[in-house]
Amino acid sequence: MKSDNFKIPDYSKLVEVTYAALKLLGGSGKNNEINDKAAELLHLSDDVCSIPHQGSSSMSEINYRLAWARTLLKNYGAIENSARSVWSITTAFSNIETVDGTYISQNYRKNENAATNQSKGDNGQEAQMEAAGIDVPEEVRPWRKKLYKVLLEMDPYAFERLTQRLLRECGFDDVRVTKKSGDGGIDGSGKLKINGIFSFNIAFQCKRYQGTVGAPEIRDFRGSLTTDIEKGVFITTGSFSKQAVEEASNPGKQQIDLIDGEDFITKLAQFGIGVREIKDYEIDEEYFKKI
């Protein structure tokens, strides 16, 4: 496993590939679109893409590093992100085809001395970037890791009730949780109405899980769906393997929508379920020294 980590490119390459991915996506894209396109450009194997980031089984190591690569590009002024988590190339870079990843990844030190002192004893580039004043990517902020741990420690029935609440906030009606849990089948059902007109019968499965959900679990869930179910939703606190994603979207079979741990946490924050935003201020010490 450790040797596989060396197959993941350094930040210089990841910065360049992230920018190239956005160019190929038409100048904008969401996290998952950028991650998928970057992995494709890098020709990364499924095994490498599935390596979990240490301390967060809901995010792979490559996606963790790509999150930092986007932040470096943002700090450089090449890309920006909207309130809807859509990244786009800035106007200033609209006619620039490629970027110098080495220059950008080394240019993060706004204050090299401060970064060196604060990160002394820590060889991780992420720690150095944070010490240098680079904002921590939204996907890897401490509160997300803490919430992830809370979700893993929840009672399975409580997690199903939490999922029930989240689905209601997402627009589902008549959401019901079954009495059985952990049987690999349907954990609940509901109805989703589109534009107030079209209704779909939905069945969902909740997997409070630390690790990667594979294709067999998707097939088992699909096999449990009855003929009156028009859509299946598989929800996990973990992540989905590439094979699981392909199985879920297989055009010859009933489609299964997937919500992984990162998506689940994002939606909890979006609807303020069990979490609340705390605003803070950054102090510009240089301003007070020079005024």
N, C-alpha and C positions, 0 to 999 in steps of 0.2 A: 504493500500500500504506500509506504513511504517513497519508494522509487517512482511510483506513478505521479507523485507531486512534482517531480522534476520535469515531467512532461507538460506541465502547465507553464506557458510562456511568462516572462517577466513583465513588469508594468510597461516598459517601453513598447513592447510588441502589443500588449493588450490595449494600450491607448490608441495606437495606430489602427488596430483591427476594429475597435469600437467606432472610431470615426468612419472607417471604410464601410462598416455595417450600416451606419446611419445614412451614408451616401446611397448605398444600394437599396435602402428602404424608402428612398424618395426624400430624404432630408429629415425625417422624423420617425419616431417609433417608441413603443412602450418597452419596459424592462425585458419582458419575456421575448419580444420580437428581436431586440438587440442581442440578447444573450444567445438565442438560437442561431441568428445569422453569424455572430462572431465565432461560435463553436464550429459552424459549417466552414467558415473561411479558414479556420485554424486546423481543420481536419482532425478534430479531437475524437478519440474513441468513446464509445458509450461508457466504458469502465472509468475513464478519466473524468468524464462529465458527471459521473455518479459519486465521485469522492466527496464525502460530506465535509463541510468546514468544521474545524474543531470547535466544539461547544455549541454547535447549531446544526442538528440533523435535518432541519427544514430548509437549509440552504447548502448548495454544493460549494466546494472550494473555488471552482472556476467562476461561478456566479458572484461569489463574495468579492473576488478580485476584479471582476468586470464592474461591479458597483463602485469600487474605488477608482477604476479607470475613468468612468463617467464623471466622477467628482473632480478628478484631475483636469479633464477636458473643460468642465464647467469653470473651474478656478482659472483656467487659462483664457477663458472667454470664447472658446470654440463652440460650445453647446450650452443650452439652457433647458430647464424643465418647467412645465406648467403645473397648475394646481391639480390637474388630472393625471399627473405622473407621465406626461408625454414629453420625451426628450426631442429637441430639434436643434439643427445647426443654426447658429446665429447669423444675422444678416452680414456681419463683418467677414464671415468665413464662407458665405454662400458660393463664392466662385473659387474656393480653394479645394483642390481635389484630395490632397494628402497632408498629413501633419507629421512633424518630427517627434516621435514618441519618446526618444531619449532626452531631447531638450525639455519636453513638457514634464516628464516624470522626475527630472532633476530640478526643475524650476519651482517645485512646490515650496521650497524653503524661503519664506518671506523674511525670516529672521534665523539665519543658520546657527548662530550661537545659542539662541533660545531653544531651538529644536534639538541641538546636540546635548545641551545640559538637561533638558526635561526628559529626553528619551535615553539618558545614560543607563547602560546596563540592559537595554531592550534593543535587540537587533532587528525587530520587525519594522518593515518600511511603513506599515499602516500606523504604528505608534509614532514614528517620526513625522509622518504627514499630519497627524492629529496635533502633535506638539508644535508643529510649524504654523498652525492656525487654519488648516484645511478642514472644512466642515465634514463631520462623519456622515457617510451616505445614509439616507433614510432607512434603507433596508437592513442596516447592521447596527443601528443605534441600540444602546444598552437596554432601553425599556422594552424593545422587541424580544431580546433574549430572556428578560425577566418574565414577560408575559408567556413566552413559549414554555418556560419551566412550569409556570402556574397551570397551563393547559394540560401538560403531561401528568401533573399530580392530581388533576380533578377526578372525581368519581365518574366512571363511564356513563352512568345515567344522567349525571349533572351536565356532562359534556353534550349529551344528546339534547337536553333541554336548552343549553346555550345555543346549539345549532338551530334548534327550533325557533328561538328568538331572532337569531341572525337572519334566517330565511324569511321570517315575517317582515323584518326591516327591509329586506331586498325586494319585497313585493309579492311574496307568496301568501295565499289564503288557505284556510282550513288545514294548517300544518299539524300533523299528528305524529307522535312518536310511538312506535310499537313497544310491546312489553318485553320483547326479547332483545338481548344485546350481545354483541360479539359472536353472532352465529354466521357471519359472512354473507348474510342476505340483506333484506330491506330493513332499515332501522326506522324509517318514517316515510310519510307521504304528504302531498299537498297539491295545490293548484296554482298555476302561474297564469295570470291574465295579461296579455300584451295589448297595449293601447286601449284597455277597457273593453275589448271585443273578443279576442281570441284566447281561449283557455286551454291549458295543457295539464294533463295529469302527470305529476312528478313523483318519483320515488327517490329516496336518498339513503346513502349508507355513511355512517360516521366511523372513522377509524382513528381513535386516539392512539397515535403510533409514533415511535421514535425510530426513524429509518425510512427506507424507500419502499413504496408500494409498487409491485411488479405487475406484469401483464396477467398472470394467473388470477390475481385478486379482482381485476377488472372483468375477466371472463366469468368468474364465479358470480359477481354482482349482476352482470347482464343476464346470466342464466336464471337468476331469481326473479327477474321482472316478469310480471304477468302481462297478458295481452292488452289490458286496459291502460297500461302505463305507456305514455308517449315520450317520456324523457327521464333519464336517470342522472343523478348527481352523486359523485363520489367525493366525500370530504375527508381530508386527513390532516393531522398536525405535522405529518412528515412531508415527504416529497414523492414525486412520481418518476419512475425510470422512463427512459426514452421509449422502451418497448411498451410500457403502460400507456403512454400518451398516444402512441401509434395504434394500439389496440382500441383505445377509447374512441378514436376518430376514424376507425376502419370504415370506409364508405360502403362496404357490403354488409355491415351489421348495424344494430341499433346504436345510435350515438350516445356517448356518456360524457357529460360535462365534469371537469375536474377542478377541485379547489384544494390547493395544497396549504401547508402551514403558513407560508408567507402571505398568500392571498387571504387566508382566514384572519390572520392578525391585522392585515390592512383594512379589512372590512369591519372588524370590531372597532378599530380606531375611527374609521369613517362615520360609523353610526353612534359612536360614543358609548359602546356597550362595555361596561366595566372598566373603562379607561377615560381619562379626560386630559385635554391638552393644557400644559402649563407654559405660559409665555415668559420669556426672560429677555434680558438686555445684554448686549455686548458693550463693554466699556472701551472707548478709544483713549487709552492712556496717553498716547502721543499728543492728542488734542489738548489735554489739560496741561501738558508740559510746555507746549508752544504758545498757548493763548496769551 
